[in-house]
Amino acid sequence: MEPMEESRGLMKKNKLGAWTQISLVVLVGCGIYLSGCGGKVEGNTYTGNGGVVTIEFKSGGKAYVSTGPVSTPCTYEESGKTVTLICEGDKTVFTVDDDGALNGPQGGMLGRLTKKK
């Protein structure tokens, strides 16, 4: 093989390698982005009803709902823009607003909860 042909072969390999590297970077970036967005409530605390209600969303689908001095262990599931909180067998479904707030059943104690900073 002549030096010119050999260098062309290396260029093709390098180009393929570069595209593969770019693809990997894009895929990893998307994965990080999606995992960051998928865990919208995990690790956050929300308050509502004048500060009377607080919900702490922990890892592993665990949550704690506090109303005044009483704290209740709960679980939660998150799917897209919906968060389902399950406390003592009762389910409450929240919708995540674009501003990050949670909207629960209207007229109840869990109507609108905002993320605590």
N, CA, C and O of each residue as an XYZ file, in Angstrom:
468
protein
N       0.843     -1.171      0.000
C       0.000      0.000      0.000
C       0.891      1.239      0.000
O       1.861      1.305      0.756
N       0.574      2.207     -0.832
C       1.377      3.421     -0.929
C       1.050      4.357      0.234
O      -0.039      4.276      0.802
N       1.980      5.245      0.594
C       1.759      6.150      1.717
C       0.494      7.001      1.554
O      -0.198      7.251      2.541
N       0.178      7.451      0.340
C      -0.989      8.291      0.112
C      -2.279      7.516      0.415
O      -3.184      8.023      1.078
N      -2.340      6.282     -0.085
C      -3.524      5.451      0.152
C      -3.649      5.121      1.632
O      -4.749      5.092      2.183
N      -2.512      4.873      2.269
C      -2.528      4.542      3.688
C      -3.051      5.723      4.502
O      -3.832      5.527      5.433
N      -2.635      6.943      4.167
C      -3.099      8.117      4.915
C      -4.581      8.372      4.680
O      -5.268      8.845      5.585
N      -5.096      8.070      3.481
C      -6.533      8.217      3.218
C      -7.329      7.246      4.078
O      -8.383      7.588      4.613
N      -6.809      6.035      4.200
C      -7.469      5.041      5.050
C      -7.519      5.494      6.500
O      -8.524      5.300      7.183
N      -6.433      6.098      6.968
C      -6.414      6.612      8.337
C      -7.389      7.764      8.504
O      -8.036      7.890      9.544
N      -7.495      8.614      7.473
C      -8.434      9.739      7.550
C      -9.862      9.219      7.648
O     -10.663      9.743      8.423
N     -10.185      8.190      6.869
C     -11.528      7.615      6.937
C     -11.786      7.041      8.322
O     -12.864      7.228      8.886
N     -10.802      6.346      8.866
C     -10.962      5.785     10.198
C     -11.145      6.894     11.223
O     -11.989      6.782     12.113
N     -10.365      7.961     11.110
C     -10.473      9.074     12.038
C     -11.818      9.764     11.910
O     -12.415     10.140     12.918
N     -12.312      9.940     10.670
C     -13.618     10.564     10.488
C     -14.700      9.715     11.131
O     -15.567     10.231     11.837
N     -14.648      8.420     10.888
C     -15.620      7.523     11.495
C     -15.508      7.594     13.007
O     -16.515      7.635     13.714
N     -14.297      7.607     13.490
C     -14.072      7.705     14.928
C     -14.620      9.005     15.490
O     -15.203      9.017     16.574
N     -14.437     10.098     14.762
C     -14.939     11.395     15.214
C     -16.461     11.384     15.273
O     -17.046     11.883     16.234
N     -17.105     10.820     14.256
C     -18.581     10.752     14.257
C     -19.077      9.864     15.387
O     -20.092     10.155     16.021
N     -18.367      8.800     15.627
C     -18.739      7.919     16.728
C     -18.594      8.649     18.053
O     -19.459      8.541     18.922
N     -17.514      9.386     18.208
C     -17.310     10.144     19.439
C     -18.378     11.212     19.612
O     -18.900     11.390     20.713
N     -18.707     11.915     18.556
C     -19.744     12.944     18.624
C     -21.082     12.310     18.999
O     -21.813     12.842     19.835
N     -21.400     11.180     18.386
C     -22.648     10.484     18.694
C     -22.704     10.083     20.163
O     -23.735     10.236     20.817
N     -21.585      9.567     20.677
C     -21.549      9.177     22.084
C     -21.752     10.378     23.003
O     -22.483     10.292     23.990
N     -21.111     11.486     22.683
C     -21.251     12.694     23.493
C     -22.711     13.166     23.492
O     -23.252     13.533     24.535
N     -23.337     13.151     22.316
C     -24.739     13.564     22.218
C     -25.632     12.626     23.023
O     -26.513     13.082     23.752
N     -25.411     11.321     22.896
C     -26.236     10.357     23.639
C     -26.057     10.501     25.145
O     -27.033     10.468     25.895
N     -24.825     10.658     25.584
C     -24.575     10.836     27.017
C     -25.201     12.136     27.501
O     -25.808     12.179     28.571
N     -25.052     13.191     26.714
C     -25.660     14.470     27.082
C     -27.171     14.371     27.195
O     -27.763     14.910     28.130
N     -27.793     13.689     26.253
C     -29.253     13.503     26.298
C     -29.648     12.684     27.517
O     -30.645     12.980     28.176
N     -28.869     11.661     27.813
C     -29.164     10.831     28.979
C     -29.095     11.624     30.270
O     -29.957     11.488     31.138
N     -28.075     12.445     30.395
C     -27.941     13.287     31.588
C     -29.092     14.279     31.658
O     -29.678     14.489     32.720
N     -29.413     14.889     30.518
C     -30.510     15.856     30.481
C     -31.822     15.204     30.880
O     -32.559     15.742     31.705
N     -32.116     14.047     30.299
C     -33.382     13.380     30.589
C     -33.443     12.877     32.021
O     -34.500     12.945     32.648
N     -32.345     12.377     32.551
C     -32.378     11.912     33.930
C     -32.524     13.095     34.878
O     -33.153     12.963     35.928
N     -31.974     14.217     34.542
C     -32.147     15.410     35.353
C     -33.549     15.926     35.325
O     -34.065     16.388     36.342
N     -34.172     15.859     34.184
C     -35.548     16.328     34.063
C     -36.533     15.292     34.588
O     -37.558     15.695     35.137
N     -36.305     14.006     34.462
C     -37.187     12.989     34.938
C     -37.392     12.996     36.401
O     -38.458     12.611     36.881
N     -36.338     13.449     37.182
C     -36.416     13.522     38.613
C     -36.771     14.897     39.091
O     -36.067     15.481     39.914
N     -37.846     15.411     38.586
C     -38.227     16.787     38.868
C     -38.481     17.044     40.348
O     -38.080     18.088     40.861
N     -39.134     16.123     41.047
C     -39.468     16.403     42.442
C     -38.472     15.800     43.429
O     -38.353     16.280     44.556
N     -37.754     14.750     43.017
C     -36.820     14.088     43.927
C     -35.785     15.067     44.460
O     -35.155     15.802     43.700
N     -35.622     15.064     45.772
C     -34.646     15.942     46.410
C     -35.170     17.339     46.674
O     -34.430     18.195     47.159
N     -36.433     17.584     46.363
C     -37.008     18.915     46.566
C     -38.074     18.898     47.650
O     -38.666     17.862     47.953
N     -38.304     20.073     48.227
C     -39.332     20.267     49.234
C     -40.320     21.290     48.704
O     -39.931     22.313     48.141
N     -41.609     21.005     48.891
C     -42.682     21.884     48.423
C     -43.535     22.299     49.607
O     -43.770     21.518     50.529
N     -43.996     23.551     49.568
C     -44.867     24.043     50.637
C     -46.134     24.635     50.044
O     -46.160     25.072     48.893
N     -47.175     24.638     50.848
C     -48.436     25.209     50.397
C     -49.336     25.536     51.563
O     -48.995     25.310     52.724
N     -50.490     26.073     51.228
C     -51.510     26.423     52.214
C     -50.939     27.322     53.309
O     -51.135     27.077     54.499
N     -50.231     28.363     52.884
C     -49.661     29.321     53.827
C     -48.520     28.755     54.654
O     -48.245     29.260     55.742
N     -47.856     27.729     54.170
C     -46.740     27.131     54.895
C     -47.155     26.040     55.866
O     -46.313     25.471     56.561
N     -48.453     25.744     55.919
C     -48.946     24.709     56.836
C     -48.576     23.312     56.345
O     -48.304     22.424     57.153
N     -48.563     23.109     55.021
C     -48.278     21.805     54.431
C     -46.892     21.822     53.796
O     -46.546     22.752     53.067
N     -46.104     20.790     54.075
C     -44.788     20.626     53.472
C     -44.652     19.184     53.000
O     -44.977     18.246     53.728
N     -44.167     19.019     51.769
C     -43.877     17.683     51.260
C     -42.405     17.632     50.874
O     -41.929     18.446     50.082
N     -41.694     16.669     51.443
C     -40.292     16.442     51.113
C     -40.211     15.182     50.254
O     -40.583     14.098     50.702
N     -39.728     15.325     49.031
C     -39.575     14.190     48.123
C     -38.142     13.685     48.219
O     -37.198     14.388     47.859
N     -37.993     12.467     48.706
C     -36.682     11.853     48.891
C     -36.402     10.896     47.732
O     -37.245     10.702     46.856
N     -35.217     10.308     47.741
C     -34.870      9.332     46.708
C     -35.603      8.017     46.965
O     -36.111      7.775     48.060
N     -35.646      7.187     45.953
C     -36.268      5.877     46.091
C     -37.777      5.905     46.189
O     -38.387      4.940     46.650
N     -38.397      7.014     45.755
C     -39.855      7.097     45.783
C     -40.442      7.328     47.162
O     -41.629      7.080     47.375
N     -39.634      7.799     48.102
C     -40.127      8.070     49.452
C     -40.395      9.560     49.616
O     -39.702     10.402     49.044
N     -41.410      9.862     50.405
C     -41.758     11.254     50.668
C     -42.270     11.378     52.097
O     -42.697     10.399     52.710
N     -42.218     12.594     52.608
C     -42.752     12.887     53.933
C     -43.654     14.098     53.824
O     -43.243     15.152     53.339
N     -44.900     13.941     54.283
C     -45.857     15.041     54.267
C     -46.022     15.525     55.700
O     -46.357     14.753     56.599
N     -45.782     16.817     55.897
C     -45.918     17.416     57.225
C     -47.035     18.437     57.207
O     -47.090     19.317     56.348
N     -47.920     18.299     58.171
C     -48.970     19.300     58.396
C     -48.797     19.750     59.835
O     -49.175     19.052     60.775
N     -48.221     20.924     59.983
C     -47.880     21.386     61.323
C     -46.790     20.489     61.893
O     -45.795     20.221     61.220
N     -46.968     20.019     63.139
C     -45.936     19.194     63.764
C     -46.001     17.706     63.383
O     -45.119     16.938     63.767
N     -47.027     17.294     62.640
C     -47.213     15.878     62.299
C     -46.599     15.577     60.932
O     -46.894     16.251     59.945
N     -45.740     14.551     60.887
C     -45.114     14.142     59.638
C     -45.526     12.705     59.326
O     -45.460     11.829     60.188
N     -45.955     12.471     58.075
C     -46.425     11.154     57.650
C     -45.520     10.615     56.547
O     -45.284     11.302     55.553
N     -45.010      9.389     56.709
C     -44.224      8.785     55.622
C     -45.145      8.364     54.477
O     -46.217      7.802     54.704
N     -44.718      8.643     53.256
C     -45.508      8.340     52.069
C     -44.583      7.794     50.985
O     -43.371      7.686     51.170
N     -45.179      7.458     49.867
C     -44.414      7.098     48.680
C     -44.930      7.943     47.531
O     -46.000      8.544     47.620
N     -44.159      7.987     46.448
C     -44.612      8.724     45.273
C     -44.096      8.078     44.011
O     -43.095      7.362     44.012
N     -44.810      8.352     42.928
C     -44.417      7.913     41.592
C     -44.473      9.125     40.692
O     -45.379      9.952     40.794
N     -43.500      9.221     39.814
C     -43.450     10.357     38.893
C     -43.441      9.850     37.467
O     -42.665      8.963     37.109
N     -44.319     10.426     36.655
C     -44.403     10.039     35.249
C     -44.677     11.294     34.432
O     -45.775     11.849     34.469
N     -43.662     11.733     33.692
C     -43.820     12.955     32.896
C     -44.085     14.140     33.792
O     -43.283     14.460     34.668
N     -45.216     14.792     33.570
C     -45.574     15.977     34.370
C     -46.598     15.641     35.448
O     -47.308     16.522     35.934
N     -46.671     14.364     35.819
C     -47.617     13.938     36.848
C     -46.862     13.281     38.000
O     -45.974     12.456     37.787
N     -47.230     13.660     39.219
C     -46.671     13.057     40.420
C     -47.845     12.513     41.232
O     -48.791     13.237     41.542
N     -47.766     11.217     41.571
C     -48.811     10.594     42.384
C     -48.231     10.328     43.763
O     -47.262      9.584     43.908
N     -48.831     10.941     44.768
C     -48.405     10.799     46.157
C     -49.345      9.809     46.834
O     -50.565      9.948     46.747
N     -48.777      8.803     47.512
C     -49.585      7.789     48.185
C     -49.252      7.823     49.673
O     -48.142      7.489     50.089
N     -50.243      8.238     50.464
C     -50.078      8.331     51.915
C     -51.191      7.532     52.591
O     -52.376      7.802     52.393
N     -50.791      6.553     53.383
C     -51.740      5.711     54.124
C     -52.849      5.186     53.216
O     -54.015      5.145     53.610
N     -52.479      4.783     51.992
C     -53.439      4.206     51.053
C     -54.191      5.202     50.200
O     -54.851      4.810     49.238
N     -54.109      6.498     50.529
C     -54.793      7.535     49.744
C     -53.865      8.086     48.675
O     -52.711      8.416     48.952
N     -54.377      8.185     47.447
C     -53.592      8.721     46.336
C     -54.004     10.154     46.043
O     -55.191     10.478     45.991
N     -53.007     11.003     45.852
C     -53.225     12.379     45.425
C     -52.374     12.605     44.190
O     -51.167     12.367     44.211
N     -52.998     13.061     43.116
C     -52.297     13.280     41.856
C     -52.017     14.773     41.686
O     -52.919     15.603     41.799
N     -50.761     15.095     41.414
C     -50.319     16.463     41.167
C     -49.866     16.590     39.721
O     -49.372     15.636     39.120
N     -50.041     17.771     39.183
C     -49.499     18.119     37.876
C     -48.379     19.127     38.101
O     -48.542     20.092     38.848
N     -47.240     18.894     37.449
C     -46.097     19.804     37.579
C     -46.271     20.933     36.568
O     -46.343     20.696     35.362
N     -46.338     22.169     37.076
C     -46.437     23.349     36.218
C     -45.092     23.655     35.571
O     -44.057     23.133     35.984
N     -45.122     24.507     34.553
C     -43.886     24.932     33.898
C     -42.963     25.677     34.863
O     -41.744     25.663     34.686
N     -43.531     26.326     35.878
C     -42.709     27.054     36.862
C     -42.194     26.138     37.975
O     -41.515     26.596     38.893
N     -42.523     24.824     37.889
C     -42.033     23.863     38.873
C     -42.972     23.621     40.029
O     -42.715     22.735     40.843
N     -44.063     24.381     40.136
C     -45.026     24.196     41.221
C     -45.855     22.938     40.975
O     -45.980     22.476     39.841
N     -46.416     22.394     42.045
C     -47.290     21.232     41.950
C     -48.736     21.668     42.145
O     -49.050     22.394     43.088
N     -49.606     21.226     41.257
C     -51.034     21.514     41.383
C     -51.764     20.237     41.740
O     -51.757     19.267     40.983
N     -52.399     20.248     42.914
C     -53.166     19.103     43.377
C     -54.648     19.368     43.204
O     -55.044     20.249     42.441
N     -55.461     18.610     43.910
C     -56.912     18.802     43.823
C     -57.305     20.209     44.279
O     -56.867     20.684     45.327
N     -58.126     20.848     43.484
C     -58.569     22.215     43.809
C     -59.445     22.216     45.057
O     -60.260     21.316     45.261
N     -59.264     23.237     45.885
C     -60.088     23.400     47.078
C     -59.605     22.609     48.279
O     -60.183     22.739     49.358
N     -58.569     21.795     48.136
C     -58.069     21.013     49.266
C     -56.830     21.637     49.876
O     -56.378     22.698     49.443
N     -56.282     20.972     50.885
C     -55.071     21.468     51.547
C     -53.854     21.373     50.636
O     -52.858     22.065     50.849
N     -53.935     20.514     49.621
C     -52.796     20.308     48.726
C     -53.064     20.906     47.346
O     -52.620     20.354     46.339
N     -53.774     22.011     47.288
C     -54.142     22.629     46.016
C     -52.957     23.039     45.162
O     -52.806     22.544     44.045
N     -52.119     23.925     45.657
C     -50.934     24.370     44.917
C     -49.753     24.435     45.876
O     -49.812     25.092     46.916
N     -48.686     23.743     45.508
C     -47.484     23.706     46.326
C     -46.323     24.271     45.517
O     -46.136     23.919     44.352
N     -45.555     25.140     46.140
C     -44.422     25.733     45.440
C     -43.123     25.169     45.995
O     -43.030     24.800     47.166
N     -42.116     25.112     45.116
C     -40.822     24.565     45.493
C     -40.128     25.510     46.466
O     -40.007     26.710     46.221
N     -39.682     24.937     47.564
C     -38.958     25.699     48.581
C     -37.526     25.874     48.115
O     -36.903     24.923     47.642
N     -37.003     27.075     48.243
C     -35.644     27.357     47.756
C     -34.618     27.191     48.825
O     -33.429     27.390     48.576
